[in-house]
């Protein structure tokens, strides 16, 4: 029986990123198409498929970062093609955790992460936000933790910590299975900061003058296709959110400090009463 060694070169095939959605896949040459774009939750490119290799993506998508809260860092690419999710690094004595993946990490950004203590664990809420998790694994030898039901999407990296219902990094920081937007969709719960990272479960419109203040909220199965949640899916989200008390909520794009666990519960209760809809609801209407 052949040993593992003969398979290892395939784990190091060059990665390519789809310019329509930002999903990375490893391939012998530039791919012919993208599995995420062909999935019902996203859309096909209006013209032809286009992919960047790592060098091209690194040159095209510069990276910025900032410290949002003490020990909580925000990384993003601007400009960027595709979905363009943002990443969050949580500094911890036990080893830093990154949740959500930015499209590509510059050498300067990786250097800054090194000065912050590196990356021990990396994870993401769902495949739309994997970004360049593979870079964090290659550069930092980071462990990657994802729910077992989304392993089908992990061509670009190796999942070292698949989990079922919950994975605890500590008593105050844990991954929690939600499983609505994707089968393995997960949230990250930070009890110390009273913060929940909700992935694409919630989408926010932000106040132009107060960037951490949401003016409206929506939830959906697919944002770009305007597919609403079913009543059972709404109930599932509500049950997961109800497990924890939080007063801040972050999506892969917005950092919101005026929406708490009580308001999310009120919103989901009302959403169930007006199903189906994907329209934004004004935050003031939920107070």
Backbone as CSV, one residue per row, in Angstrom:
resi,resn,N_x,N_y,N_z,CA_x,CA_y,CA_z,C_x,C_y,C_z
1,UNK,0.853,-1.200,0.000,0.000,0.000,0.000,0.885,1.246,0.000
2,UNK,0.632,2.215,-0.889,1.490,3.396,-0.956,1.380,4.224,0.323
3,UNK,2.467,4.865,0.687,2.469,5.729,1.858,1.893,7.101,1.535
4,UNK,1.884,7.965,2.542,1.320,9.309,2.390,2.170,10.183,1.477
5,UNK,3.458,9.945,1.417,4.378,10.851,0.731,4.004,11.090,-0.721
6,UNK,3.499,10.066,-1.409,3.215,10.242,-2.837,2.043,11.195,-3.076
7,UNK,1.241,11.450,-2.032,0.084,12.342,-2.186,0.403,13.791,-1.789
8,UNK,1.510,13.998,-1.072,1.810,15.322,-0.536,1.973,16.405,-1.611
9,UNK,2.572,16.123,-2.780,2.700,17.189,-3.782,1.371,17.809,-4.190
10,UNK,0.295,17.025,-4.174,-1.003,17.565,-4.571,-1.520,18.597,-3.574
11,UNK,-1.066,18.501,-2.315,-1.474,19.482,-1.316,-0.792,20.827,-1.537
12,UNK,0.256,20.827,-2.361,0.985,22.059,-2.627,0.784,22.608,-4.024
13,UNK,-0.265,22.177,-4.716,-0.556,22.738,-6.035,-0.818,24.241,-5.921
14,UNK,-0.537,25.005,-6.972,-0.726,26.457,-6.878,-2.194,26.827,-6.681
15,UNK,-2.463,27.830,-5.831,-3.837,28.278,-5.615,-4.227,29.393,-6.593
16,UNK,-5.494,29.401,-6.970,-6.037,30.428,-7.856,-7.324,30.959,-7.246
17,UNK,-7.535,32.276,-7.374,-8.719,32.894,-6.785,-9.674,33.357,-7.884
18,UNK,-10.946,33.069,-7.707,-11.982,33.489,-8.656,-12.245,34.979,-8.494
19,UNK,-12.205,35.719,-9.576,-12.418,37.163,-9.512,-13.896,37.524,-9.381
20,UNK,-14.771,36.547,-9.600,-16.208,36.808,-9.458,-16.682,36.662,-8.012
21,UNK,-16.009,35.806,-7.211,-16.481,35.593,-5.836,-15.379,35.618,-4.786
22,UNK,-14.118,35.374,-5.159,-13.033,35.399,-4.195,-12.695,34.056,-3.588
23,UNK,-13.214,32.957,-4.151,-12.949,31.613,-3.639,-11.657,31.081,-4.233
24,UNK,-10.780,30.546,-3.358,-9.515,29.965,-3.793,-9.655,28.462,-3.992
25,UNK,-9.005,27.961,-5.033,-8.907,26.519,-5.243,-7.525,26.197,-5.803
26,UNK,-7.020,25.029,-5.438,-5.723,24.591,-5.948,-5.934,23.776,-7.221
27,UNK,-5.057,24.006,-8.190,-5.235,23.358,-9.488,-3.895,23.307,-10.215
28,UNK,-3.777,22.391,-11.185,-2.562,22.292,-11.988,-2.338,23.540,-12.827
29,UNK,-3.450,24.193,-13.222,-3.385,25.422,-14.005,-4.632,26.236,-13.669
30,UNK,-4.768,27.409,-14.264,-5.926,28.237,-13.945,-7.214,27.457,-14.201
31,UNK,-8.143,27.425,-13.231,-9.342,26.589,-13.350,-10.251,27.018,-14.507
32,UNK,-11.110,26.101,-14.896,-12.085,26.384,-15.951,-13.329,27.051,-15.393
33,UNK,-13.651,26.785,-14.114,-14.835,27.397,-13.494,-14.663,27.367,-11.982
34,UNK,-15.681,27.872,-11.266,-15.606,28.011,-9.813,-16.812,27.350,-9.168
35,UNK,-16.629,26.423,-8.234,-17.765,25.734,-7.619,-18.648,26.657,-6.776
36,UNK,-18.074,27.679,-6.164,-18.895,28.593,-5.351,-19.816,29.422,-6.237
37,UNK,-19.310,29.897,-7.362,-20.152,30.687,-8.271,-21.282,29.843,-8.850
38,UNK,-21.047,28.541,-9.040,-22.056,27.666,-9.623,-23.079,27.185,-8.595
39,UNK,-22.799,27.419,-7.318,-23.733,27.083,-6.252,-24.906,28.068,-6.281
40,UNK,-26.085,27.624,-5.853,-27.294,28.445,-5.987,-27.244,29.735,-5.171
41,UNK,-26.362,29.824,-4.169,-26.318,31.019,-3.319,-25.572,32.176,-3.949
42,UNK,-24.820,31.906,-5.019,-24.076,32.986,-5.657,-24.558,33.135,-7.103
43,UNK,-23.794,33.850,-7.919,-24.171,34.097,-9.312,-22.979,33.802,-10.218
44,UNK,-23.271,33.456,-11.458,-22.220,33.228,-12.445,-21.646,34.564,-12.910
45,UNK,-20.399,34.585,-13.359,-19.841,35.835,-13.891,-20.597,36.257,-15.148
46,UNK,-20.781,37.563,-15.340,-21.550,38.023,-16.512,-20.846,37.771,-17.835
47,UNK,-19.532,37.647,-17.831,-18.785,37.361,-19.055,-18.161,35.984,-18.988
48,UNK,-16.843,35.947,-18.995,-16.140,34.664,-18.915,-15.488,34.522,-17.542
49,UNK,-15.104,33.283,-17.202,-14.410,33.048,-15.943,-13.045,33.739,-15.974
50,UNK,-12.647,34.284,-14.825,-11.348,34.930,-14.707,-10.755,34.614,-13.343
51,UNK,-9.497,34.200,-13.317,-8.821,33.824,-12.081,-7.476,34.521,-11.976
52,UNK,-7.092,34.852,-10.757,-5.753,35.357,-10.470,-4.953,34.263,-9.778
53,UNK,-3.652,34.187,-10.082,-2.779,33.400,-9.231,-2.397,34.263,-8.030
54,UNK,-1.595,33.718,-7.112,-1.301,34.447,-5.885,-0.584,35.765,-6.158
55,UNK,0.391,35.754,-7.040,1.139,36.984,-7.328,0.216,38.058,-7.879
56,UNK,-0.645,37.687,-8.803,-1.558,38.656,-9.400,-2.539,39.214,-8.369
57,UNK,-3.074,38.336,-7.515,-4.012,38.782,-6.488,-3.325,39.690,-5.483
58,UNK,-2.114,39.338,-5.109,-1.378,40.129,-4.121,-1.080,41.529,-4.648
59,UNK,-0.828,41.635,-5.937,-0.567,42.944,-6.537,-1.849,43.749,-6.729
60,UNK,-2.961,43.071,-7.000,-4.207,43.759,-7.320,-4.997,44.199,-6.087
61,UNK,-4.826,43.482,-4.955,-5.681,43.702,-3.794,-4.858,44.078,-2.566
62,UNK,-4.513,45.350,-2.396,-3.753,45.760,-1.211,-4.563,45.556,0.071
63,UNK,-3.855,45.423,1.188,-4.510,45.119,2.466,-4.324,46.249,3.470
64,UNK,-5.409,46.513,4.218,-5.396,47.469,5.323,-5.761,46.740,6.610
65,UNK,-5.451,47.360,7.737,-5.850,46.787,9.021,-5.980,47.883,10.072
66,UNK,-6.724,47.561,11.124,-6.923,48.486,12.234,-7.291,47.678,13.477
67,UNK,-7.045,48.257,14.638,-7.469,47.659,15.900,-8.825,48.249,16.272
68,UNK,-9.860,47.425,16.285,-11.218,47.906,16.547,-11.478,48.010,18.048
69,UNK,-11.161,46.957,18.764,-11.257,46.890,20.211,-9.898,46.422,20.725
70,UNK,-9.597,46.609,22.002,-8.315,46.138,22.507,-8.101,44.643,22.207
71,UNK,-7.028,44.350,21.475,-6.723,42.967,21.145,-7.563,42.362,20.047
72,UNK,-8.358,43.168,19.351,-9.183,42.682,18.240,-8.853,43.493,16.996
73,UNK,-8.288,42.816,16.007,-7.803,43.471,14.799,-8.649,43.090,13.588
74,UNK,-8.829,44.064,12.712,-9.672,43.952,11.527,-8.771,44.096,10.299
75,UNK,-8.825,43.107,9.363,-8.024,43.114,8.148,-8.952,43.050,6.932
76,UNK,-8.661,43.846,5.900,-9.491,43.820,4.699,-8.694,44.292,3.489
77,UNK,-9.157,43.908,2.290,-8.552,44.327,1.029,-9.378,45.442,0.399
78,UNK,-8.695,46.457,-0.130,-9.377,47.562,-0.803,-8.412,48.208,-1.792
79,UNK,-8.724,48.111,-3.097,-9.911,47.505,-3.714,-9.803,45.982,-3.726
80,UNK,-10.920,45.337,-4.078,-10.941,43.878,-4.140,-12.050,43.431,-5.080
81,UNK,-11.840,42.306,-5.754,-12.884,41.699,-6.582,-13.693,40.718,-5.743
82,UNK,-14.831,40.309,-6.276,-15.609,39.250,-5.648,-16.282,39.681,-4.362
83,UNK,-16.525,38.717,-3.476,-17.249,38.982,-2.237,-16.435,39.876,-1.311
84,UNK,-15.146,39.640,-1.217,-14.279,40.544,-0.469,-14.522,40.559,1.028
85,UNK,-14.645,39.383,1.638,-14.884,39.333,3.082,-13.687,39.882,3.856
86,UNK,-13.960,40.341,5.082,-12.938,40.862,5.969,-12.551,39.788,6.981
87,UNK,-11.414,39.969,7.628,-10.927,39.002,8.616,-10.738,39.690,9.958
88,UNK,-10.852,38.906,11.038,-10.682,39.421,12.396,-9.650,38.563,13.125
89,UNK,-8.674,39.214,13.740,-7.678,38.513,14.554,-7.894,38.865,16.016
90,UNK,-8.080,37.844,16.849,-8.273,38.012,18.280,-6.991,37.594,18.989
91,UNK,-6.351,38.535,19.658,-5.133,38.229,20.388,-5.462,37.512,21.692
92,UNK,-4.722,36.418,21.956,-4.949,35.609,23.150,-3.619,35.063,23.639
93,UNK,-3.465,34.939,24.963,-2.245,34.370,25.521,-2.056,32.931,25.063
94,UNK,-3.174,32.208,24.867,-3.108,30.803,24.463,-2.813,30.642,22.974
95,UNK,-2.748,31.738,22.244,-2.534,31.684,20.798,-3.647,32.421,20.071
96,UNK,-3.280,33.239,19.097,-4.254,34.078,18.400,-5.189,33.256,17.524
97,UNK,-6.413,33.776,17.387,-7.431,33.145,16.547,-7.852,34.134,15.464
98,UNK,-7.910,33.690,14.223,-8.452,34.483,13.116,-9.793,33.885,12.715
99,UNK,-10.804,34.752,12.613,-12.109,34.305,12.137,-12.480,35.101,10.896
100,UNK,-12.950,34.388,9.884,-13.230,34.865,8.535,-11.904,35.091,7.805
101,UNK,-11.953,34.966,6.496,-10.741,35.107,5.693,-10.845,36.286,4.744
102,UNK,-9.821,37.120,4.731,-9.717,38.154,3.705,-9.252,37.511,2.395
103,UNK,-9.447,38.199,1.290,-9.167,37.598,-0.016,-7.702,37.231,-0.193
104,UNK,-6.788,38.122,0.228,-5.359,37.819,0.146,-4.634,38.673,1.180
105,UNK,-3.585,38.101,1.785,-2.823,38.789,2.818,-1.479,39.239,2.254
106,UNK,-1.192,40.523,2.375,0.074,41.052,1.896,1.205,40.634,2.829
107,UNK,2.433,40.764,2.357,3.595,40.449,3.191,3.636,41.363,4.415
108,UNK,3.257,42.630,4.238,3.230,43.563,5.372,2.188,43.132,6.399
109,UNK,1.021,42.684,5.933,-0.024,42.246,6.857,0.417,40.999,7.619
110,UNK,1.048,40.050,6.932,1.534,38.850,7.608,2.622,39.209,8.620
111,UNK,3.446,40.202,8.280,4.458,40.663,9.219,3.832,41.280,10.457
112,UNK,2.759,42.040,10.248,2.058,42.636,11.387,1.423,41.549,12.250
113,UNK,0.825,40.545,11.616,0.262,39.431,12.381,1.338,38.717,13.193
114,UNK,2.533,38.599,12.606,3.637,37.969,13.333,3.975,38.766,14.586
115,UNK,4.008,40.089,14.457,4.306,40.936,15.623,3.203,40.850,16.673
116,UNK,1.975,40.553,16.242,0.865,40.395,17.178,0.874,39.035,17.876
117,UNK,1.737,38.142,17.419,1.817,36.823,18.039,1.530,35.673,17.101
118,UNK,1.351,35.968,15.790,1.075,34.913,14.828,-0.363,34.442,14.874
119,UNK,-0.618,33.298,14.285,-1.971,32.727,14.217,-1.886,31.252,14.619
120,UNK,-2.576,30.898,15.693,-2.612,29.503,16.121,-3.776,28.761,15.482
121,UNK,-4.961,29.419,15.448,-6.157,28.830,14.850,-6.750,29.814,13.852
122,UNK,-7.283,29.292,12.754,-8.032,30.096,11.790,-9.326,29.363,11.472
123,UNK,-10.383,30.131,11.260,-11.682,29.549,10.947,-12.492,30.559,10.151
124,UNK,-13.670,30.158,9.718,-14.559,31.043,8.976,-15.981,30.537,9.125
125,UNK,-16.922,31.430,8.911,-18.325,31.073,9.114,-18.856,30.160,8.019
126,UNK,-18.392,30.327,6.772,-18.921,29.537,5.661,-18.028,29.750,4.444
127,UNK,-18.177,28.967,3.378,-17.234,29.016,2.253,-17.130,30.363,1.546
128,UNK,-18.166,31.195,1.578,-18.062,32.519,0.957,-16.979,33.361,1.613
129,UNK,-16.604,33.037,2.854,-15.651,33.866,3.596,-14.368,33.121,3.956
130,UNK,-14.081,32.029,3.261,-12.810,31.350,3.515,-11.631,32.241,3.136
131,UNK,-11.788,33.036,2.058,-10.687,33.870,1.636,-9.410,33.048,1.524
132,UNK,-8.298,33.646,1.942,-7.002,32.984,1.841,-6.622,32.332,3.166
133,UNK,-7.511,31.525,3.729,-7.147,30.742,4.912,-5.904,29.899,4.638
134,UNK,-5.759,29.469,3.386,-4.593,28.665,3.024,-3.290,29.417,3.305
135,UNK,-3.293,30.749,3.128,-2.089,31.532,3.392,-1.695,31.480,4.866
136,UNK,-2.699,31.581,5.742,-2.416,31.542,7.176,-1.871,30.182,7.582
137,UNK,-2.367,29.132,6.940,-1.851,27.797,7.234,-0.424,27.648,6.711
138,UNK,-0.182,28.109,5.483,1.151,27.982,4.898,2.176,28.827,5.650
139,UNK,1.783,30.046,6.050,2.737,30.985,6.644,2.978,30.721,8.130
140,UNK,1.900,30.448,8.871,1.998,30.302,10.327,1.873,28.855,10.803
141,UNK,1.663,27.925,9.878,1.336,26.554,10.253,0.090,26.545,11.150
142,UNK,-0.865,27.409,10.808,-2.075,27.560,11.623,-2.965,26.329,11.515
143,UNK,-3.582,25.978,12.625,-4.640,24.978,12.619,-5.889,25.603,12.011
144,UNK,-6.641,24.828,11.249,-7.878,25.337,10.661,-9.047,24.522,11.190
145,UNK,-9.998,25.238,11.797,-11.167,24.613,12.410,-12.416,24.986,11.631
146,UNK,-13.117,23.974,11.114,-14.357,24.185,10.375,-15.337,23.087,10.727
147,UNK,-16.633,23.382,10.571,-17.631,22.357,10.809,-17.508,21.258,9.754
148,UNK,-17.719,20.033,10.167,-17.515,18.874,9.302,-18.394,18.888,8.052
149,UNK,-19.550,19.564,8.089,-20.461,19.523,6.948,-20.030,20.415,5.796
150,UNK,-18.974,21.213,5.988,-18.491,22.070,4.896,-17.118,21.653,4.384
151,UNK,-16.680,20.455,4.720,-15.354,20.010,4.281,-15.259,19.881,2.764
152,UNK,-16.397,19.737,2.091,-16.395,19.589,0.636,-15.803,20.817,-0.065
153,UNK,-15.763,21.976,0.632,-15.318,23.213,0.015,-13.850,23.546,0.314
154,UNK,-13.094,22.609,0.880,-11.779,22.955,1.424,-10.612,22.454,0.577
155,UNK,-10.714,22.601,-0.716,-9.655,22.165,-1.633,-8.335,22.897,-1.395
156,UNK,-8.383,24.149,-0.930,-7.176,24.980,-0.880,-6.355,24.808,0.389
157,UNK,-6.871,24.097,1.400,-6.144,23.961,2.665,-6.565,22.668,3.355
158,UNK,-5.912,22.368,4.471,-6.194,21.146,5.220,-6.876,21.500,6.532
159,UNK,-8.024,20.932,6.779,-8.748,21.175,8.027,-8.170,20.267,9.112
160,UNK,-7.589,20.865,10.127,-6.961,20.104,11.207,-7.913,19.832,12.365
161,UNK,-8.971,20.678,12.493,-9.896,20.550,13.613,-11.346,20.611,13.122
162,UNK,-11.836,19.560,12.454,-13.266,19.521,12.136,-14.056,19.359,13.435
163,UNK,-15.228,19.977,13.494,-16.017,19.871,14.723,-17.479,19.607,14.405
164,UNK,-18.215,19.231,15.436,-19.642,18.919,15.302,-20.486,20.133,15.712
165,UNK,-20.997,20.123,16.936,-21.871,21.212,17.366,-21.151,22.418,17.904
166,UNK,-19.958,22.204,18.488,-19.254,23.302,19.151,-17.782,22.956,19.269
167,UNK,-16.926,23.974,19.178,-15.499,23.812,19.421,-15.044,24.953,20.315
168,UNK,-14.549,24.638,21.497,-14.135,25.654,22.456,-12.634,25.899,22.370
169,UNK,-12.264,27.162,22.105,-10.868,27.562,22.203,-10.510,27.844,23.658
170,UNK,-11.484,28.308,24.429,-11.357,28.540,25.857,-12.768,28.622,26.415
171,UNK,-12.888,28.859,27.720,-14.217,28.971,28.325,-14.963,30.203,27.835
172,UNK,-14.240,31.161,27.235,-14.865,32.416,26.804,-14.884,32.597,25.291
173,UNK,-14.341,31.637,24.538,-14.278,31.782,23.090,-14.567,30.441,22.439
174,UNK,-15.612,30.396,21.583,-16.008,29.112,21.001,-16.642,29.287,19.622
175,UNK,-16.469,28.261,18.791,-17.195,28.144,17.534,-18.491,27.406,17.802
176,UNK,-19.559,27.866,17.163,-20.890,27.309,17.400,-21.549,27.023,16.058
177,UNK,-22.011,25.788,15.860,-22.665,25.427,14.597,-24.019,26.114,14.481
178,UNK,-24.265,26.747,13.333,-25.562,27.376,13.056,-26.285,26.644,11.934
179,UNK,-25.580,26.418,10.807,-26.077,25.529,9.773,-27.325,25.945,9.042
180,UNK,-27.431,27.204,8.627,-28.581,27.646,7.830,-28.106,28.107,6.452
181,UNK,-27.241,29.096,6.414,-26.760,29.629,5.134,-26.013,28.549,4.343
182,UNK,-25.142,27.796,5.015,-24.516,26.578,4.520,-24.723,25.506,5.572
183,UNK,-24.579,24.242,5.177,-24.800,23.151,6.128,-23.876,23.255,7.339
184,UNK,-22.641,23.721,7.111,-21.682,23.824,8.204,-21.466,25.225,8.723
185,UNK,-22.367,26.141,8.414,-22.215,27.528,8.859,-21.973,27.608,10.369
186,UNK,-21.037,28.466,10.762,-20.674,28.579,12.170,-20.576,30.039,12.594
187,UNK,-20.816,30.267,13.891,-20.601,31.563,14.516,-19.387,31.449,15.435
188,UNK,-18.742,32.581,15.717,-17.726,32.651,16.768,-18.282,33.509,17.885
189,UNK,-18.280,32.975,19.106,-18.818,33.674,20.269,-17.662,34.078,21.182
190,UNK,-17.588,35.379,21.485,-16.543,35.928,22.351,-17.223,36.504,23.592
191,UNK,-17.279,35.710,24.665,-17.951,36.150,25.889,-17.242,37.321,26.545
192,UNK,-15.921,37.351,26.457,-15.153,38.413,27.118,-15.524,39.780,26.564
193,UNK,-15.695,39.877,25.244,-16.047,41.154,24.618,-17.553,41.285,24.401
194,UNK,-18.328,40.295,24.829,-19.786,40.261,24.613,-20.098,40.511,23.134
195,UNK,-19.436,39.708,22.299,-19.450,39.897,20.853,-19.737,38.572,20.170
196,UNK,-20.561,38.609,19.113,-20.779,37.421,18.293,-20.450,37.756,16.837
197,UNK,-19.688,36.873,16.208,-19.373,36.974,14.785,-20.359,36.069,14.062
198,UNK,-21.273,36.673,13.289,-22.447,35.942,12.808,-22.363,35.521,11.354
199,UNK,-21.212,35.726,10.704,-21.145,35.366,9.298,-22.182,36.105,8.483
200,UNK,-22.787,35.417,7.515,-23.815,36.034,6.676,-25.225,35.841,7.230
201,UNK,-25.341,35.440,8.502,-26.683,35.284,9.079,-27.430,36.608,9.082
202,UNK,-26.703,37.694,9.315,-27.298,39.022,9.332,-26.516,39.947,8.403
203,UNK,-27.247,40.832,7.743,-26.661,41.854,6.884,-27.138,43.207,7.390
204,UNK,-26.232,44.184,7.471,-26.561,45.473,8.061,-26.315,46.616,7.083
205,UNK,-27.199,47.610,7.126,-26.926,48.915,6.543,-26.360,49.784,7.657
206,UNK,-25.248,50.461,7.385,-24.598,51.262,8.414,-24.886,52.746,8.233
207,UNK,-24.918,53.447,9.345,-25.073,54.896,9.350,-23.813,55.515,8.730
208,UNK,-23.983,56.392,7.752,-22.838,56.968,7.049,-21.949,57.784,7.987
209,UNK,-22.527,58.390,9.012,-21.756,59.243,9.923,-21.207,58.468,11.120
210,UNK,-21.787,57.294,11.403,-21.358,56.480,12.539,-21.140,55.043,12.039
211,UNK,-19.936,54.729,11.605,-19.697,53.461,10.894,-19.941,52.200,11.714
212,UNK,-20.024,52.274,13.035,-20.308,51.089,13.842,-21.749,51.075,14.349
213,UNK,-22.583,51.877,13.698,-23.997,51.963,14.049,-24.844,51.496,12.871
214,UNK,-25.651,50.462,13.083,-26.529,49.953,12.023,-27.822,50.743,11.999
215,UNK,-28.288,51.051,10.790,-29.580,51.721,10.637,-30.666,50.744,10.211
216,UNK,-30.264,49.584,9.637,-31.235,48.585,9.180,-30.580,47.214,9.165
217,UNK,-31.432,46.180,9.159,-30.957,44.800,9.256,-31.765,43.900,8.328
218,UNK,-31.131,42.860,7.795,-31.843,41.866,6.996,-31.208,40.497,7.230
219,UNK,-31.934,39.449,6.821,-31.417,38.087,6.896,-31.980,37.320,5.710
220,UNK,-31.235,36.347,5.206,-31.604,35.733,3.937,-30.865,34.420,3.750
221,UNK,-31.332,33.610,2.830,-30.610,32.403,2.405,-29.545,32.767,1.377
222,UNK,-29.885,33.689,0.486,-28.938,34.192,-0.501,-29.213,35.671,-0.708
223,UNK,-28.203,36.505,-0.399,-28.391,37.950,-0.521,-28.472,38.363,-1.982
224,UNK,-27.522,37.890,-2.817,-27.479,38.349,-4.208,-28.660,37.834,-5.019
225,UNK,-29.264,36.715,-4.611,-30.423,36.169,-5.316,-31.742,36.488,-4.614
226,UNK,-31.676,37.198,-3.502,-32.870,37.595,-2.737,-33.742,36.382,-2.379
227,UNK,-33.110,35.321,-1.890,-33.848,34.135,-1.453,-34.099,34.245,0.045
228,UNK,-35.352,34.248,0.479,-35.632,34.400,1.917,-35.401,33.106,2.683
229,UNK,-35.341,33.234,3.984,-35.275,32.078,4.877,-36.649,31.435,5.001
230,UNK,-36.662,30.158,5.283,-37.925,29.484,5.582,-38.244,29.664,7.070
231,UNK,-39.465,29.402,7.484,-39.788,29.509,8.913,-38.901,28.637,9.794
232,UNK,-38.581,27.423,9.353,-37.718,26.561,10.156,-36.298,27.124,10.253
233,UNK,-35.825,27.734,9.176,-34.487,28.324,9.203,-34.440,29.529,10.133
234,UNK,-35.487,30.325,10.118,-35.574,31.455,11.052,-35.566,30.945,12.490
235,UNK,-36.325,29.906,12.759,-36.376,29.327,14.108,-35.014,28.780,14.519
236,UNK,-34.282,28.203,13.569,-32.948,27.674,13.858,-32.001,28.800,14.256
237,UNK,-31.979,29.874,13.465,-31.148,31.027,13.817,-31.520,31.547,15.201
238,UNK,-32.816,31.662,15.445,-33.263,32.225,16.716,-32.786,31.370,17.888
239,UNK,-32.843,30.054,17.729,-32.413,29.153,18.799,-30.917,29.286,19.066
240,UNK,-30.121,29.450,18.010,-28.677,29.580,18.184,-28.339,30.917,18.841
241,UNK,-28.903,32.006,18.337,-28.615,33.319,18.897,-29.042,33.417,20.359
242,UNK,-30.119,32.733,20.728,-30.634,32.818,22.091,-29.723,32.173,23.128
243,UNK,-28.740,31.410,22.688,-27.859,30.719,23.642,-26.887,31.658,24.341
244,UNK,-26.681,32.872,23.782,-25.653,33.754,24.317,-26.150,35.193,24.389
245,UNK,-25.634,35.911,25.373,-25.915,37.329,25.519,-24.752,38.112,24.919
246,UNK,-25.074,39.039,24.038,-24.033,39.856,23.416,-24.583,41.256,23.177
247,UNK,-23.702,42.224,23.106,-24.131,43.598,22.819,-23.415,44.185,21.607
248,UNK,-22.652,43.333,20.875,-22.020,43.721,19.619,-22.116,42.532,18.664
249,UNK,-22.265,42.822,17.378,-22.382,41.755,16.399,-21.612,42.154,15.140
250,UNK,-20.741,41.255,14.665,-19.905,41.526,13.493,-20.234,40.521,12.385
251,UNK,-20.439,41.042,11.179,-20.565,40.204,9.984,-19.201,40.180,9.301
252,UNK,-19.055,39.502,8.177,-17.771,39.553,7.463,-17.486,40.917,6.835
253,UNK,-18.411,41.871,6.976,-18.255,43.176,6.339,-18.520,44.341,7.283
254,UNK,-19.405,44.153,8.258,-19.813,45.250,9.137,-19.502,44.922,10.595
255,UNK,-19.112,45.957,11.339,-18.895,45.839,12.777,-19.938,46.724,13.464
256,UNK,-20.876,46.098,14.163,-22.055,46.800,14.657,-22.065,46.788,16.184
257,UNK,-22.158,47.980,16.773,-22.113,48.128,18.228,-23.444,48.589,18.819
258,UNK,-24.482,48.691,17.998,-25.780,49.125,18.541,-26.870,48.063,18.376
259,UNK,-26.466,46.819,18.125,-27.417,45.704,17.993,-26.990,44.618,18.970
260,UNK,-27.901,44.230,19.849,-27.565,43.223,20.851,-28.432,41.977,20.669
261,UNK,-28.251,41.010,21.578,-28.963,39.737,21.470,-30.473,39.919,21.577
262,UNK,-30.918,40.853,22.380,-32.361,41.085,22.519,-32.953,41.616,21.220
263,UNK,-32.272,42.547,20.570,-32.799,43.114,19.328,-32.798,42.074,18.213
264,UNK,-31.773,41.217,18.153,-31.751,40.141,17.157,-32.944,39.216,17.362
265,UNK,-33.266,38.899,18.606,-34.402,38.025,18.895,-35.714,38.672,18.448
266,UNK,-35.857,39.957,18.699,-37.067,40.673,18.268,-37.162,40.665,16.749
267,UNK,-36.029,40.936,16.085,-36.034,40.961,14.623,-36.436,39.615,14.038
268,UNK,-35.847,38.516,14.537,-36.163,37.200,13.991,-37.609,36.807,14.283
269,UNK,-38.133,37.221,15.410,-39.540,36.963,15.715,-40.449,37.662,14.709
270,UNK,-40.134,38.907,14.399,-40.942,39.651,13.425,-40.748,39.116,12.010
271,UNK,-39.529,38.676,11.708,-39.262,38.127,10.378,-40.135,36.906,10.120
272,UNK,-40.320,36.089,11.138,-41.164,34.902,10.984,-42.617,35.276,10.700
273,UNK,-43.051,36.419,11.198,-44.444,36.837,11.014,-44.722,37.370,9.617
274,UNK,-43.671,37.803,8.891,-43.880,38.423,7.576,-43.251,37.605,6.452
275,UNK,-42.888,36.367,6.730,-42.271,35.489,5.731,-43.167,35.363,4.494
276,UNK,-42.619,35.321,3.262,-41.186,35.445,2.985,-40.818,36.878,2.613
277,UNK,-39.648,37.338,3.052,-39.156,38.649,2.652,-37.671,38.752,2.951
278,UNK,-36.980,39.555,2.158,-35.555,39.790,2.369,-35.277,41.286,2.485
279,UNK,-36.315,42.083,2.631,-36.132,43.526,2.731,-35.435,43.893,4.037
280,UNK,-34.789,45.053,4.028,-34.181,45.563,5.252,-35.258,46.122,6.176
281,UNK,-35.079,45.893,7.473,-35.957,46.428,8.507,-35.192,47.511,9.267
282,UNK,-35.798,48.669,9.449,-35.154,49.747,10.178,-34.959,49.358,11.635
283,UNK,-33.760,49.648,12.148,-33.471,49.328,13.542,-34.429,50.054,14.478
284,UNK,-34.780,51.271,14.156,-35.677,52.049,15.025,-37.042,51.382,15.164
285,UNK,-37.458,50.596,14.174,-38.749,49.917,14.251,-38.715,48.737,15.221
286,UNK,-37.513,48.325,15.627,-37.378,47.175,16.526,-37.185,47.578,17.985
287,UNK,-37.029,48.877,18.218,-36.789,49.339,19.586,-38.048,49.277,20.427
